[in-house]
Amino acid sequence: MTGDLPAVVLDCRGKPCPLPIIELARHIADVPVGELLGVAATDAAAAVDVPAWCRMRGQEYAGELAAHDGVPVYVVRRLG
């Protein structure tokens, strides 16, 4: 992942599958095309689900960051 930071980070800590993906789908339009959106999720399935959702929805999976508390933040670049 580049040094870019997400414009928006969704707090999905404690939400079980599939809620992080539902939140991602609901909020992807909250960022302009080309910008990053992060999903902070404690659900282990998000590590697989977010990249798969990006492939299915034509978005770019831009990698993973760690939140200040160590929770993974899965980053998506909105392509359209």
N, C-alpha and C positions, 0 to 999 in steps of 0.2 A: 504494500500500500504506500502511496505517496505521502507527503507531509500534510495533505489536505485534511481538514477536520469536517465532520458532518455539520451542515447548517441546522439540522434538527436531530435530536436523539430521543427516540421513544423509550420510555421507561416501562419495560415489560418484565421487570424483576418479579419473580414469584408467580407469574402467569404460566399455566401449563399449556402444552401443545393442544390445539393449534392457535391459541390466542396471539402469540407474537407475530405470526404470519398474517392473521386477520388484521391486526393493528398496522402492520407494514402495508398491506393492500389498501387499507382505509386512508392512510396518511401519505402515500407516495406522492400524491398531487400537491401536498403542502410545500414541496420544494420545487424550484424552477428546474426545467430541463438542464442537465449538465451538473447540477448540484448533488451533494451527498446527503443521505438520510441514514442515521444509525438506529439500530435496534439493540438496546441493552437488555439481555435476556439471561436468566439463570437456568432456563429449561435447556437441557443438553441437546434435545432434538433440533433446536434452532441452528446449531452449527451445520447441520445438513439441510434443514428446511429452507433457510434464507438463500443459499446459493441455488438450490433447486427451484425456488420460486422465481428467482432472477432469470434463470434459463427459460422457464415456462412463460414468463411475462415480458421477455425482451428487454430486461434491465441488466445493468452491469453489477456483478458482485465485486466490490472493490477491496475486500479483505476484512480483517478483524483488528480491532483496537481493544484496549482495556480501559474501563472506566476508572475513576479515582479510587473506587472500592474493590477493584480487581475483576469486576463482572465483565464478561466479554461483550463487546459492542460490534455487531455485524453491520458492515457498511455497504450501502447500495447507492450507485450513481443512477439517477433518473435519466433515461435515454429518450423517453417520450411519453 
